[in-house]
């Protein structure tokens, strides 16, 4: 179960995280910190300006001191709320980083001169290991560094990294050879070639990524920051130009009243610039990375998360992603006068020594067929284990030889025994292969008994998930090494949009380049060394943590659960990040509509009394109207922090419908909410 993932921030510490974030909010009130957010930096400068005016008015015993002080207080609170949103997101990331750091241990390593089991070793500090060193790890040892198993096979406890309690098998020379520093060997042994320098392990990079989340900006986030900075500059120029107009109107245009005050101008500017999204933008980005980590996926950059949200095409491995990965026996097809019971009995006996998942499934199917019949294994039986070389398994006893295996191997076996290959058997084999299944032939001596059908079992919910992706405008392509006929059958059953059969590394790479050349954003999963070129070429490359070192280095995301279907979840997280940012930006901009009717008439009513007609909210006084707008502008930030951190609810749909729905919800909501909020605050101020 993944409920015990050690790298997740402890839920019990959320109160402490809030307390720490409040302290951070105050410490972040420095010019060099605020400078990184142009929108909030304008608020920061305005807060200091009003503080100076407040002190001046107090010294002069001015009647406007209280109003200036109240406006200034809420501007400082606006800054604190913005800092709190970012600090809380960072604290969640630090909690995860601290949890990861606890998994690191300074361990001793058994260094080998040559990668040979039994060779002399010397004990060294794990931190002294260099790239290319060979080490021996045995049962009970902690892996001191990232590496790749070159010799041996062992069960490894990776719960410190993945949270999975079940051990995983790592073996030298295979596609599951990558090992991670900080994990523990629980049985057997491995000789590992170190692939990372000290302090630059996979775990170190995870910690650095989590701790550096607040400093990483994606291209979309940078573009939005530039847009917000430009809007702020435009409103700054507009607001500054209002003062000379007011001064001229009062002194030269025969208007009675007063020149607009600096306090009111600052309040007007703060309410008009996009402070809401400016305050929440850093938190949204950090929260996106945290959501990915909670899904047990580590991204090398925020760029890859956003790329996942823009993906148009998914390349998915058939085995383990679309199918369960192990073919299962589904039916027996006897030939000639052979009964199904005879075939099931022979297939079961011939598969007892076959330890592959396929062999075990044949035994299980036969037992279900023979549920009412006892079929004990003869005591003098000689069991023939499955071999990749012979591609068959079997059993010999009492002069009888049973064999089960691939059709070409069994045809050769029958021929050597002097038997013949029935015509109806060839037809059955072609029919099974034609619908995407795998045929295995069962023989007794030179007599052919029939065929066992093995089928790749398509995951039950995968077709519905592909349908959701299709609704979102995402095309799914299945990658398989199967022949085109088998691939087409499985693709039709799974509901994918296309397939790539007999896939080799170069065909995967050319497929990716073809789609990218047509302007598509493409994502792919893989775990083998042969997947590395395609993973590096894809816009989003997801590698399994159990994969090879080459694949992990080529990908820009690593799934700690080694679950290939996680790519579908990653796409949803990426889209949720983009949707959240877009929705809150829409809400922030829409807020300004209500603020125009609240603060602009109140700001200039002393210069132009006719503007009282625009007081459609019937606010009690100009000062209360301005103060209510500033208070609402500050309070909306903490109210939206949970939404920024959690993200808006994701629903699989087309981009057009998602945009239309969010415009209605957050655009219209952004217009209505300030009218209600500002009016309620004005009523409270009047009562007070």
C-alpha positions, 0 to 999 in steps of 0.5 A: 500500500502507498498510504505509508509513503515516507516522503509525504509531509506528515499530516499531524504537523500541519499546525506547526507548518502554519505557525512556521509559515506565519513566522516566515511571512514576517521574515519575508517582508524584505525588499530583496524578497519582495522584488522577485514579485513585481505586483507585490513589490508595488504594494510593498512600496505603497505600504512604506509610503503610507506608513511615512504619511501616517507618521507625518499625520500623527505628528501634525495631529491631522484628522486623516491619520486614522484613515491613512493608518487603517489603509496602511495596516491592510496593505501590510496585511495584504503582503503578509497574506501573500507571503503566507501563501508562498511560505505555507507551500514551501513549508509543505515542501520542506516537510517532505524534504526533511522526511526524505533526509531522514532516509539517508544514512552514512553507511560503510561500503564493501568496495571491490577491485573487480566485479567478481563475487568472492573477490577481496573487498575493503570497507570504505565510507559510503561518502568516499565512493566515486562514479565507476566504483564496484561495491558488494551489497549483501542481505542486511546492507544499506546501499550507500549510493545510486548504482546499477547492478552488474552481477547477482540478483537480490530482493531490495526493500525500497520502502524508504523511497517508494513507501511500498512494503513489498520488496522488489527484485533487482538483478544484474544486466536486466531492465531492472538493474537500477538501485537507489542509495538508502534502500536495503538489501533483504536477501541474496547479494548484488555487485553494484557499479556506482553511477552517482557521485557522493551528494548527487544521488537520486535521493539528494536530487529529490531533496534538492528539487523539493527544497528548490521548488519555490525558486523554479519558474516554468515558461508559462509562469514566467510569461504570466509574471511578465503579463502581471508586471505589465498590467501593474505598470499600466495601472501605475502610470494611470494612477499617477496621472490622476493626481494632476487631473484632480489638482487641475480640476480643483484649482483651475476648472472651478470644481469645488472639493479637494484634491485626491489624497496620496492615501486614496491613490495608493489604495486605488492602485493596490485595488486595481493591480492583479494582487490576488493572482500575484500573491498566489502565483508562487504557491500555485507552482509549488503546490503543483510539484507537491501534488506530483510528489504525493503521487510518488512521482519526482520531476526534474523541473516544473517545466515537465509538469506544465508540459504534461498539462499540454500533452496531445499524444501519449505513447504507452507500453502495452505490457504493464500499462494497457495489459496486466503484463502476464498472459493468462490461460483462458481456454483449451482447444482439443484436436481430433478425438481428444476431450477437453478433460484429457487436454486439461489434464495433460496441460496441467501436468506439463506445466507443473514445472513451469514457474513462469506466470503463464505456466502457473495460469495454465495449472490454475485453469486446468484445476478449475476445469478438473474441479470434480476430478482428482489428478495426483502427480505420479510419484515417479514423475520427472518434471521438465522445467521451462527453458528459454532455449527449448521454449517448452516444459513437461513431465516424463513418467512410466514411458510417457512424455508430455510436453507443452510449448510454443508452436514452432518448438512443439512442431519440431518435437513432434517431427523428431518423435515421428508424429504428424501435425494435424491440419485443424491444429494449424487452423486453430493456432492461426485463429488464436493468433489472429485475435491477439492471443498466444497459442501453446501446443500440448503433446503426448509423445508424438500425438498432438492433444490440442492448444492452450490459448494465452491472452494478454488481459486488458485492464478493466478500467483502461478503456474508460480512462482512454475515453476520458483522454479522448474527451480531453483531445489527447491521442493514445498510441500503444507501443508493443513488440507484438506482430501487427495482427496481435497488436491490432486486436489488443488495441481494439479491445483497449480502445486506443487511437493507434498502435506501433507494432514490432517496436524497436528503439529507432521506430519509437524515436522516429514516431516521437519525432514525427508527431513533434514535427506536426506540432504535437506535445508528446509523453512516453513511459519506459524503463529499459535502456532501449527506451532511453533515446525515446524518453529523452526525445519526448516532451514528457518522459516518465521512467519507472524507478525500477528501470535502468540507470540510462532510462532514469537519466534520460527521463524528466520524471521518475515514478517511484511506484514503477506503475506505467499507468501513472502517466495518465495521472501525471497528465491530469496533475499537469492540466490541473496546475494550468487550470488552477492558474488560469481560473485564479487569474480569471477570478483576479482580473474579474475582481476589478470590475466590482472595485471600479464601482466601489473605489473610483466614485469614492476616490473622486467624489470630492472632486467630481460630486456627480460621480455619486451616481455611480455608487450603485452599491449604496456604500455609506461614505467615500472613506468606508468604500475605499477601506472596504475595497482594500480590506476585501482585496486583502482578505480574498487572498487567504480565502483562496489559499486552500484552492491554490494549494489543492487545485481546482477539481479536475474533470476530463473534458475538452479544452474549449468546454473547460475554458468556458466552464471556468470563465463562467464559474471564476469569471462571473464569480470574480465579478459577483464576489466583490460586490457582496464582500465589499458591501458586507464590509461596508455595513460592518464598518458603519456599525463599528 
